[in-house]
Amino acid sequence: MDIESLEHHIRTLDNQHTALEGQIQKMLNQKSWSEYELEDLKKKKLKLKDELSVCYRKRHELMQEHHWD
């Protein structure tokens, strides 16, 4: 994966992460909400965060490789 593709993927994941945070906040602002739905959203958000961490690591490695060329 080249750095431009990786940057696009990072932006996409970050946008999804932000959208999930919005859904969580919207749910918490309701008078009643499903604990199971909330837990599901939080798990999805955590999975995206983990994937973002992997992508940031890959980006760092690619940038180091490019710098050494």
Summary of the structure (lengths in Angstrom):
residues: 69
radius of gyration: 16.0
end to end distance: 17.0
largest distance: 57.3
contacts: 166
relative contact order: 0.17
helix: 87%
strand: 0%
